[in-house]
Amino acid sequence: MSSPLRKKQRSSLLNSPKGKNVEDKYSWEQRFDQLCAFKAQKGHCNVSQYDAQNKSLGEWVRRQRVSYKKNKLSSGRLQQLNSIG
């Protein structure tokens, strides 16, 4: 018999958007560090979600922008993102 937590996790995985499991491996701070490295290399933070090399980072950046527009980005995270431009 499955525990309620396992059922919930299984349901979450089955209903998650494609690529979500990959994103779960990285914390917000790790993605932020990757964005900082991208900016240091490229000189900007416009990461394309269609670039095969940076696809998951680009998707993460897009989600941060959506969260910002919906006013769901914490002030601390907003401050960190603003600090790099």
Residue pairs with C-beta under 8 A, 6 or more apart in sequence:
2 10
13 20
13 21
19 56
19 59
22 56
23 56
23 59
23 60
26 34
26 56
26 60
28 77
31 57
31 60
32 80
32 81
34 57
34 60
35 45
35 47
35 57
35 60
35 61
35 84
36 84
38 45
38 47
38 54
38 57
39 45
39 84
39 85
44 85
45 61
45 84
45 85
47 54
47 57
47 58
47 61
48 54
48 58
49 55
49 58
49 59
49 61
49 62
50 58
51 58
64 73
64 77
64 81
67 73
68 78
68 81
73 81
